[in-house]
Amino acid sequence: MPIRPLPDHLVNQIAAGEVVERPASVVRELVDNALDAGATRIEVLVEAGGLKRIEVRDDGGGIPAGELPLALARHATSKIASLEDLEAVASLGFRGEALPSIASVARLEIASRTREAPHGFRVLASNGDIGPVEPAAQPPGTRVEVADLFFNVPARRKFLKSERTEFAHVEEHLRAVAMARPAVDFRLVHNGREVFRMRPAPDRAGRVADVLDAEFVSGAIPVAAEHAGLALAGWLGAPTASRSQADRQYLFVNGRLVRDRVVQHAVRQAYADVLFHGRHPAFVLLLELDPRGVDVNVHPAKAEVRFRDGRLVHEFVFRALHQALAETRAGLTAGAAAPIGSAVEAPRAQASWAAASRPPGQVGMRLADPLGAMAALYGLDRDGADLAVAEAACEPVAAAGARVETGPEADGPPLGYALAQLKGVYVLAENARGLVLVDMHAAHERITYERLKQARAAGAIPSQLLLVPLSLAVSRREADAAEEAAPRFAALGFEVSRTGPDRLLVRRVPSALAGADVERLVRDVLADLALHDSAARLEEYENEVLATMACHGSVRANRRLTLPEMNALLRQMEETERSGQCNHGRPTWVQLTQGELDRLFLRGR
């Protein structure tokens, strides 16, 4: 068969297969065009889930009559004119493919009017054939109607789902886009019934509350960070509000709704210590950066982007989210400031808590005990407190357990004061809001874990020589990465040297990882260094070791605690980062308000 050029109509249908996947794809492209035109009001009218009809109306700048046929021509656009424009594109659309692609697989009518024109004009297109431009009654702005989607491509139509499913995709996309544009009025109508109307919101928080719910915004952790030309804002769902599916994860890059593996990996790392296994965090994140720093021309549907410096973006997002999650402490609402240094902070009691909870006669840890030896390496005892016992006292507690008022702080600290211990597992405390229940093992586990991590970060990680150095056969690329990252390996407690083009020799490993599979660990670290320029695998593995130490070194169930010990535990929870969850993501405390207690007993009814 001889080589010959494809007809324009077939070219457009091939392009439509990449751009137009389902009715939601049509809505996405038309709404993007409306936003690029400066619209402040967008209406989307859908019939039969978008299979029968989709109409998008806006009050944007409009299209001059002479340019209407060009709007339906392939690769005709007003948004870029050169390669430099493409590399710095800030508009949502830019390729000039959407309208001709839609017109090749549906019956399309586009009517538009500029603000200077006395009336509007329209043009019809069906199966790729474009009709003449005709006068039409049209307010300032643009109206695009798409009917009988895939009427001439029955094979594609068979792949579409039910009307309800297709409309759900339309609604989900429009709600997501509305979060990034709080000043725009959005309206969605399905089969003649108004589904929602989102009037302009005073701020993005108000719009997010409209799209998701007010409870998400009030319970979420706010994020705001700037560094090296990058700016991140948004909300992180509390770890206790995690979901079984990743259905509430919204990422906007320069106002564009996208999916990105770099940012998703950074989010997973940030939640690693506080999320229960198998659960997914909820978040709304808006990342802003120089348009030249992100390539949006990597996916036909513009649903993915590629960062020119992905390592910088990954590290920035991770640090911003990690810091926001770290600032949460038990007893505080999400995003609130830590109580350290506040007027209600009680004297520190870590040392007295550790001394009081140590079994009688135990004055130190035997180095024969591997857990005690590992804790000793980090300058800690088995309970996670300093080996040197200070003479710090617990906060004032009456002998009978009654709370002692200490001045103007009548409301007391966030977690209140201990009342009793229940079943040897839970601590009951009273605060200004009502009753607090604390899982004492989970809480002490988090406290011990955070102290172990702080001790590790305070100086060089203790390491030890291998009795027999480990020789590894690696790829030349991995050997190059190991040689370049030798100082980073050393800072992590490894001594890794290159002995040949594709050989590595491991002589020293961190003491905390002495029993690990060193070969597998080094290979995983090399892979992480190559992909993310961070030793995430090593840090995660070492954190798992520290978490195991913390679990075994924390107070156990059925251990009877005195009131001073329970109060000291509460104060430490208020001071410890991420103390709302244990190392495995389980909650450490629950608040029952006075109103909730009253409802249990039908008081006031």
C-alpha positions as CSV (number, residue, x, y, z in Angstrom):
1,M,0.0,0.0,0.0
2,P,1.5,3.4,-1.0
3,I,2.2,6.1,1.6
4,R,-0.3,8.9,1.4
5,P,-1.5,11.7,3.7
6,L,-4.6,11.1,5.8
7,P,-7.7,13.2,5.1
8,D,-8.2,16.0,7.6
9,H,-11.5,14.5,8.8
10,L,-9.7,11.2,9.7
11,V,-6.9,13.2,11.4
12,N,-9.3,15.0,13.6
13,Q,-11.0,11.7,14.6
14,I,-7.7,10.2,15.5
15,A,-7.0,13.3,17.6
16,A,-10.4,13.1,19.1
17,G,-9.6,9.6,20.4
18,E,-6.9,11.2,22.5
19,V,-8.7,14.4,23.6
20,V,-12.3,13.3,23.9
21,E,-12.6,10.1,26.0
22,R,-16.1,10.7,27.4
23,P,-18.6,13.5,28.0
24,A,-16.6,14.8,30.9
25,S,-13.7,15.4,28.5
26,V,-15.9,17.6,26.4
27,V,-17.0,19.6,29.4
28,R,-13.3,19.9,30.6
29,E,-12.2,21.4,27.2
30,L,-15.1,23.8,26.9
31,V,-14.9,25.0,30.5
32,D,-11.1,25.6,30.1
33,N,-11.8,27.7,27.0
34,A,-14.4,29.7,28.9
35,L,-12.0,30.3,31.8
36,D,-9.3,31.4,29.4
37,A,-11.7,33.9,27.9
38,G,-12.1,35.6,31.3
39,A,-15.6,34.3,32.1
40,T,-17.1,35.1,35.5
41,R,-20.2,33.0,35.0
42,I,-20.3,29.5,33.4
43,E,-23.3,27.3,32.9
44,V,-23.2,23.7,31.9
45,L,-26.4,22.0,30.8
46,V,-26.3,18.2,30.3
47,E,-28.8,15.7,29.0
48,A,-28.5,11.9,29.4
49,G,-25.2,12.2,31.1
50,G,-23.8,14.2,28.2
51,L,-24.4,11.4,25.6
52,K,-27.4,13.3,24.1
53,R,-26.4,16.9,24.7
54,I,-23.8,19.2,26.3
55,E,-24.1,23.0,26.4
56,V,-21.6,25.4,27.9
57,R,-22.4,29.1,28.2
58,D,-20.1,31.8,29.5
59,D,-19.9,35.5,29.7
60,G,-16.3,35.8,28.5
61,G,-14.7,37.9,25.8
62,G,-16.3,36.1,22.9
63,I,-15.0,35.3,19.4
64,P,-15.3,37.7,16.5
65,A,-17.5,36.5,13.6
66,G,-14.5,36.3,11.2
67,E,-12.6,33.9,13.5
68,L,-15.4,31.4,14.2
69,P,-14.4,29.1,11.3
70,L,-10.8,29.3,12.5
71,A,-11.9,28.2,16.0
72,L,-13.0,24.9,14.4
73,A,-9.8,24.6,12.4
74,R,-7.1,22.2,13.6
75,H,-4.1,23.8,15.4
76,A,-5.6,27.3,15.3
77,T,-5.4,29.1,18.6
78,S,-5.1,32.6,20.0
79,K,-3.1,31.5,23.1
80,I,0.4,30.8,21.7
81,A,2.3,31.9,18.6
82,S,5.9,30.6,19.1
83,L,7.9,28.0,20.9
84,E,8.7,30.6,23.6
85,D,5.0,31.0,24.2
86,L,4.5,27.2,24.5
87,E,7.3,26.9,27.0
88,A,5.7,29.6,29.2
89,V,2.1,28.9,28.5
90,A,-0.2,30.0,31.4
91,S,-3.6,29.4,29.8
92,L,-5.5,26.1,30.3
93,G,-5.9,25.5,26.6
94,F,-3.2,26.1,24.0
95,R,-3.0,23.4,21.3
96,G,-6.1,24.3,19.3
97,E,-7.3,20.7,19.1
98,A,-10.3,20.6,21.3
99,L,-13.1,22.1,19.1
100,P,-12.1,20.5,15.8
101,S,-11.8,17.1,17.6
102,I,-15.2,17.5,19.2
103,A,-16.7,18.6,15.9
104,S,-15.4,15.5,14.2
105,V,-17.3,13.1,16.5
106,A,-20.4,15.1,17.3
107,R,-22.8,17.7,16.0
108,L,-21.5,21.1,17.2
109,E,-22.9,24.6,17.3
110,I,-20.9,27.5,18.5
111,A,-22.4,31.0,18.9
112,S,-20.4,33.9,20.2
113,R,-20.6,37.7,20.5
114,T,-17.9,40.1,21.5
115,R,-18.8,43.1,23.7
116,E,-18.3,45.5,20.9
117,A,-20.5,43.6,18.4
118,P,-24.2,44.6,18.0
119,H,-25.3,40.9,17.8
120,G,-23.8,37.5,17.8
121,F,-22.9,35.0,15.1
122,R,-23.0,31.2,15.0
123,V,-21.5,28.4,13.0
124,L,-22.5,24.7,12.7
125,A,-20.3,21.7,12.3
126,S,-21.2,18.0,11.9
127,N,-19.0,15.0,11.2
128,G,-16.1,17.5,10.5
129,D,-18.0,19.6,7.9
130,I,-18.2,23.3,8.8
131,G,-21.1,25.4,7.7
132,P,-21.3,29.1,7.0
133,V,-21.2,31.9,9.6
134,E,-24.7,33.2,10.3
135,P,-26.2,35.9,12.5
136,A,-27.6,34.7,15.8
137,A,-29.2,36.1,19.0
138,Q,-26.5,35.8,21.6
139,P,-25.6,37.8,24.7
140,P,-21.9,38.8,25.1
141,G,-19.9,35.7,25.6
142,T,-19.9,32.2,24.0
143,R,-22.3,29.3,23.8
144,V,-21.1,25.9,22.6
145,E,-23.6,23.0,22.1
146,V,-22.5,19.5,21.5
147,A,-25.1,16.9,20.5
148,D,-25.0,13.2,19.8
149,L,-21.5,12.5,21.0
150,F,-19.8,9.7,19.0
151,F,-22.9,9.4,16.7
152,N,-20.5,8.6,13.8
153,V,-18.1,6.4,15.9
154,P,-20.4,3.7,17.3
155,A,-17.4,1.6,18.6
156,R,-16.4,4.5,20.9
157,R,-19.9,5.0,22.1
158,K,-20.1,1.4,23.2
159,F,-17.2,1.9,25.6
160,L,-19.1,4.6,27.5
161,K,-20.7,3.7,30.8
162,S,-24.2,4.3,32.1
163,E,-25.8,7.7,32.1
164,R,-25.4,8.0,35.8
165,T,-21.7,7.1,35.7
166,E,-20.9,9.5,32.9
167,F,-22.8,12.4,34.6
168,A,-20.9,11.6,37.8
169,H,-17.6,12.2,36.0
170,V,-19.0,15.5,34.6
171,E,-20.1,16.7,38.0
172,E,-16.9,15.7,39.8
173,H,-14.7,17.5,37.3
174,L,-16.8,20.7,37.4
175,R,-16.8,20.7,41.2
176,A,-13.0,20.2,41.2
177,V,-12.4,23.1,38.8
178,A,-14.7,25.3,40.9
179,M,-12.3,25.0,43.9
180,A,-9.5,26.7,42.0
181,R,-11.7,29.5,40.7
182,P,-13.7,30.9,43.7
183,A,-14.5,34.1,41.9
184,V,-16.4,32.4,39.1
185,D,-20.1,31.6,39.3
186,F,-20.7,27.9,38.3
187,R,-24.0,26.3,37.5
188,L,-24.7,22.7,36.5
189,V,-28.1,21.4,35.1
190,H,-28.8,17.8,34.3
191,N,-32.0,16.8,32.4
192,G,-33.5,20.1,33.2
193,R,-32.9,19.9,36.9
194,E,-30.3,22.2,38.6
195,V,-27.7,20.0,40.4
196,F,-25.8,22.9,42.0
197,R,-25.2,26.6,41.8
198,M,-21.9,27.9,43.2
199,R,-22.0,31.6,43.4
200,P,-18.7,33.5,43.8
201,A,-17.1,32.8,47.2
202,P,-15.2,35.5,49.2
203,D,-12.2,33.2,49.4
204,R,-10.9,29.8,48.4
205,A,-11.8,28.3,51.8
206,G,-15.4,29.2,51.3
207,R,-15.5,27.6,47.8
208,V,-13.8,24.4,49.1
209,A,-16.4,24.2,51.8
210,D,-19.1,24.5,49.1
211,V,-17.5,21.8,47.0
212,L,-16.6,19.3,49.7
213,D,-18.1,20.3,53.0
214,A,-17.6,22.8,55.8
215,E,-16.5,19.9,58.1
216,F,-13.5,19.1,55.9
217,V,-12.3,22.7,55.9
218,S,-12.8,23.2,59.7
219,G,-11.1,19.9,60.5
220,A,-8.3,20.2,57.9
221,I,-4.7,21.3,58.4
222,P,-4.0,24.5,56.5
223,V,-0.8,24.6,54.4
224,A,1.0,27.7,53.2
225,A,4.7,27.7,52.2
226,E,7.0,29.5,49.8
227,H,10.5,28.7,48.7
228,A,12.7,29.1,45.6
229,G,10.0,30.5,43.5
230,L,7.5,27.8,44.5
231,A,4.3,28.5,46.5
232,L,2.0,25.9,48.0
233,A,-1.4,26.5,49.6
234,G,-4.3,24.4,50.5
235,W,-5.6,22.0,53.1
236,L,-4.6,18.6,54.4
237,G,-7.2,16.2,55.8
238,A,-6.5,15.1,59.4
239,P,-5.1,11.6,59.6
240,T,-8.2,10.5,61.5
241,A,-10.3,11.7,58.5
242,S,-8.5,9.4,56.1
243,R,-10.5,7.5,53.5
244,S,-10.6,4.0,52.1
245,Q,-10.1,5.4,48.5
246,A,-8.1,8.2,47.0
247,D,-11.2,10.0,46.0
248,R,-10.6,13.4,47.8
249,Q,-7.2,14.3,46.4
250,Y,-7.1,17.4,44.4
251,L,-3.9,18.9,43.0
252,F,-3.8,22.2,41.0
253,V,-0.6,23.4,39.3
254,N,-0.9,27.0,38.2
255,G,-4.7,26.6,38.4
256,R,-4.8,23.4,36.3
257,L,-6.3,20.3,37.7
258,V,-3.7,17.5,37.2
259,R,-2.4,14.2,38.5
260,D,1.3,14.0,39.2
261,R,3.4,11.2,40.6
262,V,6.1,13.4,42.0
263,V,3.6,15.3,44.3
264,Q,1.7,12.1,45.1
265,H,4.9,10.5,46.3
266,A,5.7,13.5,48.4
267,V,2.2,13.4,50.0
268,R,2.6,9.7,50.8
269,Q,6.0,10.3,52.5
270,A,4.6,13.2,54.5
271,Y,1.7,11.0,55.9
272,A,3.9,8.0,56.4
273,D,4.1,8.2,60.2
274,V,0.5,9.2,60.9
275,L,-1.7,7.2,58.4
276,F,-3.2,3.9,59.2
277,H,-2.2,1.2,56.7
278,G,-4.5,0.9,53.6
279,R,-6.0,4.4,54.1
280,H,-5.6,7.4,51.9
281,P,-5.3,11.1,52.9
282,A,-7.7,13.8,51.7
283,F,-6.1,17.0,50.4
284,V,-6.6,20.1,48.3
285,L,-3.3,21.5,47.2
286,L,-2.6,24.5,44.9
287,L,1.0,24.7,43.6
288,E,2.1,27.9,41.9
289,L,5.4,28.3,40.1
290,D,6.9,30.0,37.1
291,P,5.2,28.6,33.9
292,R,8.6,28.0,32.5
293,G,9.3,25.5,35.3
294,V,6.5,23.1,34.3
295,D,5.8,21.4,30.9
296,V,2.0,21.1,30.4
297,N,2.4,19.7,26.9
298,V,3.0,16.1,27.9
299,H,-0.5,14.6,27.8
300,P,-3.2,14.9,25.1
301,A,-5.9,15.7,27.7
302,K,-3.5,18.0,29.7
303,A,-4.2,15.9,32.8
304,E,-0.5,15.5,33.6
305,V,2.5,17.8,33.8
306,R,6.3,17.4,34.0
307,F,8.3,19.6,36.3
308,R,11.7,20.8,34.9
309,D,13.2,20.3,38.4
310,G,11.1,17.5,39.9
311,R,13.5,16.9,42.8
312,L,13.1,20.5,44.0
313,V,9.3,20.3,43.7
314,H,9.2,16.9,45.5
315,E,11.4,18.2,48.4
316,F,9.5,21.4,48.7
317,V,6.1,19.7,48.8
318,F,7.3,17.1,51.2
319,R,8.8,19.5,53.6
320,A,5.8,21.8,53.6
321,L,3.4,19.0,54.3
322,H,5.7,17.3,56.8
323,Q,6.0,20.5,58.8
324,A,2.2,21.1,58.7
325,L,1.5,17.6,60.0
326,A,4.3,17.8,62.6
327,E,2.7,20.9,64.1
328,T,-0.4,19.0,65.1
329,R,-0.5,17.9,68.7
330,A,-3.0,16.1,70.8
331,G,-5.6,18.3,72.4
332,L,-5.6,20.9,69.6
333,T,-7.8,21.4,66.7
334,A,-6.3,20.8,63.3
335,G,-3.8,23.4,62.2
336,A,-3.8,25.1,65.6
337,A,-0.5,26.3,67.1
338,A,1.3,24.0,69.5
339,P,0.8,24.6,73.2
340,I,4.5,24.7,74.0
341,G,5.3,27.8,75.9
342,S,1.7,28.8,76.4
343,A,0.4,30.1,79.7
344,V,-1.2,26.8,80.6
345,E,1.9,24.7,80.0
346,A,2.8,22.7,83.0
347,P,6.4,22.0,84.1
348,R,8.1,19.4,82.0
349,A,7.9,16.0,83.5
350,Q,9.5,13.5,81.2
351,A,12.2,12.5,83.6
352,S,9.9,12.0,86.5
353,W,7.4,10.2,84.3
354,A,10.2,7.8,83.2
355,A,11.5,7.3,86.7
356,A,8.0,6.7,88.1
357,S,7.1,4.2,85.4
358,R,10.3,2.2,85.7
359,P,9.9,-1.1,87.7
360,P,11.2,-1.0,91.3
361,G,14.9,-1.6,91.6
362,Q,15.6,-0.9,87.9
363,V,18.3,1.8,87.8
364,G,19.6,1.3,84.3
365,M,19.4,-1.0,81.2
366,R,21.7,-4.0,80.7
367,L,23.5,-3.7,77.4
368,A,22.7,-7.4,77.0
369,D,19.2,-6.3,76.3
370,P,19.2,-5.4,72.6
371,L,16.4,-2.9,72.9
372,G,18.1,-1.2,75.8
373,A,21.4,-1.3,74.0
374,M,19.8,0.3,70.9
375,A,18.1,3.0,73.0
376,A,21.4,3.6,74.8
377,L,23.1,4.3,71.4
378,Y,20.7,7.3,71.1
379,G,21.2,8.4,74.6
380,L,17.7,7.2,75.7
381,D,16.4,4.7,78.2
382,R,13.9,2.0,77.3
383,D,11.0,4.3,78.2
384,G,12.2,6.9,75.7
385,A,13.3,9.4,78.4
386,D,16.8,10.8,79.2
387,L,19.0,8.4,81.0
388,A,19.9,11.2,83.5
389,V,16.9,11.6,85.8
390,A,16.1,15.2,86.5
391,E,14.2,16.4,89.6
392,A,11.3,17.7,87.6
393,A,7.9,17.5,89.3
394,C,4.5,16.7,87.8
395,E,2.0,19.5,87.7
396,P,0.0,20.1,90.9
397,V,-2.4,17.3,91.6
398,A,-4.3,16.8,94.8
399,A,-3.7,13.6,96.7
400,A,-7.2,12.4,96.1
401,G,-6.9,13.2,92.3
402,A,-8.8,16.5,92.3
403,R,-7.6,19.2,90.0
404,V,-5.7,22.0,91.6
405,E,-6.4,25.4,90.1
406,T,-3.2,27.3,89.5
407,G,-4.2,30.8,88.8
408,P,-5.9,32.5,85.8
409,E,-5.7,29.3,83.6
410,A,-9.0,27.9,85.0
411,D,-9.7,26.0,81.8
412,G,-6.5,24.0,82.2
413,P,-4.3,22.5,79.6
414,P,-5.9,21.1,76.3
415,L,-6.0,17.5,77.5
416,G,-7.1,18.5,81.0
417,Y,-6.3,16.5,84.2
418,A,-6.4,12.8,84.8
419,L,-9.2,11.3,86.7
420,A,-8.6,7.5,86.6
421,Q,-7.4,4.6,84.6
422,L,-9.8,2.2,82.8
423,K,-9.2,-1.5,82.3
424,G,-5.4,-0.9,82.5
425,V,-5.5,0.5,79.0
426,Y,-7.2,3.9,78.9
427,V,-6.6,7.1,80.8
428,L,-9.7,9.2,81.6
429,A,-9.2,12.9,81.9
430,E,-11.4,16.0,82.3
431,N,-10.8,19.2,80.3
432,A,-12.8,22.3,79.6
433,R,-14.8,20.6,76.8
434,G,-15.7,17.4,78.7
435,L,-14.2,13.9,78.9
436,V,-10.9,12.8,77.2
437,L,-10.1,9.2,76.6
438,V,-6.4,8.3,76.0
439,D,-4.9,5.1,74.8
440,M,-1.9,5.2,77.1
441,H,0.3,2.7,75.1
442,A,-0.4,4.4,71.7
443,A,0.3,7.8,73.2
444,H,3.5,6.8,74.9
445,E,4.6,5.0,71.8
446,R,4.4,8.2,69.8
447,I,6.2,10.2,72.5
448,T,9.0,7.6,72.6
449,Y,9.2,7.4,68.8
450,E,9.5,11.2,68.3
451,R,12.3,11.3,70.9
452,L,14.2,8.6,69.2
453,K,14.0,10.5,65.9
454,Q,15.1,13.7,67.5
455,A,18.1,12.0,69.1
456,R,19.0,10.5,65.7
457,A,18.8,14.0,64.1
458,A,20.9,15.6,66.8
459,G,24.2,14.1,65.5
460,A,25.8,11.5,63.4
461,I,24.0,8.2,63.3
462,P,26.0,5.5,65.2
463,S,27.4,3.0,62.8
464,Q,29.5,-0.1,62.9
465,L,32.0,-1.9,60.6
466,L,30.9,-5.1,59.0
467,L,32.9,-8.1,59.9
468,V,33.1,-9.1,56.2
469,P,32.6,-6.2,53.8
470,L,29.7,-6.7,51.4
471,S,30.5,-6.6,47.6
472,L,27.7,-5.7,45.3
473,A,27.3,-6.0,41.6
474,V,25.3,-3.0,40.3
475,S,24.7,-1.3,37.0
476,R,27.1,1.4,35.9
477,R,24.3,4.0,36.4
478,E,23.9,2.8,40.0
479,A,27.6,2.8,40.6
480,D,27.8,6.4,39.4
481,A,24.9,7.4,41.7
482,A,26.6,5.8,44.7
483,E,29.9,7.5,44.0
484,E,28.2,10.9,43.6
485,A,26.2,10.3,46.8
486,A,29.0,9.0,49.0
487,P,28.8,11.9,51.4
488,R,25.1,11.4,51.8
489,F,25.6,7.7,52.5
490,A,28.2,8.6,55.1
491,A,25.8,11.0,56.8
492,L,23.3,8.2,57.0
493,G,25.8,5.8,58.7
494,F,27.0,3.9,55.6
495,E,30.5,3.6,54.1
496,V,30.0,2.7,50.5
497,S,32.9,2.9,48.0
498,R,33.2,2.1,44.3
499,T,35.7,-0.6,43.5
500,G,35.1,-1.0,39.8
501,P,32.9,0.2,36.9
502,D,30.0,-1.8,38.2
503,R,31.0,-2.9,41.7
504,L,30.4,-1.4,45.1
505,L,31.9,-2.3,48.5
506,V,29.9,-1.7,51.7
507,R,32.1,-1.6,54.8
508,R,30.0,0.2,57.4
509,V,26.3,0.3,58.2
510,P,24.1,2.1,60.8
511,S,24.1,0.3,64.1
512,A,20.3,0.4,64.1
513,L,20.2,-1.5,60.8
514,A,22.8,-4.1,61.7
515,G,20.3,-6.9,61.4
516,A,18.8,-5.7,58.1
517,D,19.2,-7.1,54.6
518,V,22.0,-4.7,53.8
519,E,22.2,-5.6,50.1
520,R,18.6,-5.0,49.4
521,L,18.6,-1.8,51.5
522,V,21.6,-0.3,49.6
523,R,19.9,-1.2,46.3
524,D,16.7,0.4,47.3
525,V,18.5,3.5,48.5
526,L,20.3,3.8,45.2
527,A,16.9,3.6,43.4
528,D,15.5,6.3,45.6
529,L,18.5,8.5,45.1
530,A,18.2,8.1,41.3
531,L,14.4,8.8,41.3
532,H,13.9,11.4,44.0
533,D,17.4,12.4,45.1
534,S,16.5,11.4,48.6
535,A,17.3,8.4,50.7
536,A,13.6,7.9,51.5
537,R,14.0,4.1,51.6
538,L,16.7,4.2,54.2
539,E,14.9,6.8,56.3
540,E,11.7,4.8,56.1
541,Y,13.4,1.6,57.1
542,E,15.2,3.2,60.0
543,N,12.0,4.8,61.1
544,E,10.4,1.3,61.1
545,V,13.3,0.2,63.4
546,L,12.8,3.1,65.7
547,A,9.0,2.5,65.7
548,T,9.6,-1.0,66.8
549,M,11.9,0.2,69.6
550,A,9.3,2.7,70.7
551,C,6.5,0.1,70.7
552,H,8.5,-2.3,72.9
553,G,9.8,0.5,75.1
554,S,6.5,2.1,75.9
555,V,4.2,1.5,78.8
556,R,2.2,-1.7,78.4
557,A,-1.5,-2.5,78.9
558,N,-2.6,-3.4,82.4
559,R,0.2,-1.3,83.9
560,R,-1.2,0.6,86.8
561,L,-0.4,4.3,86.7
562,T,-0.6,6.8,89.4
563,L,-2.3,10.2,88.8
564,P,1.0,12.0,88.6
565,E,2.2,9.5,85.9
566,M,-1.1,9.9,84.0
567,N,-0.9,13.7,84.1
568,A,2.8,13.7,83.0
569,L,1.7,11.5,80.0
570,L,-1.0,14.1,79.1
571,R,1.5,17.0,79.2
572,Q,4.0,15.1,77.1
573,M,1.3,14.4,74.5
574,E,0.5,18.2,74.3
575,E,4.2,18.8,73.6
576,T,4.9,16.1,71.1
577,E,4.6,16.4,67.4
578,R,2.0,14.2,65.6
579,S,0.8,13.0,69.0
580,G,-2.8,12.6,67.8
581,Q,-1.8,9.3,66.2
582,C,0.6,6.5,67.2
583,N,3.3,5.3,64.9
584,H,0.9,3.0,63.0
585,G,-1.7,5.7,62.4
586,R,-4.2,4.8,65.1
587,P,-5.7,7.6,67.1
588,T,-4.2,8.2,70.6
589,W,-7.1,10.2,72.1
590,V,-10.8,10.9,71.7
591,Q,-12.8,13.9,73.0
592,L,-16.3,13.5,74.3
593,T,-17.9,17.0,74.8
594,Q,-20.3,17.9,77.5
595,G,-23.1,18.0,74.9
596,E,-22.3,14.5,73.6
597,L,-22.3,13.2,77.2
598,D,-25.6,14.9,77.9
599,R,-27.2,13.3,74.7
600,L,-26.1,9.9,75.9
601,F,-28.2,10.3,79.0
602,L,-31.0,12.3,77.3
603,R,-30.3,15.3,79.5
604,G,-32.2,18.5,78.6
605,R,-34.9,16.7,76.6
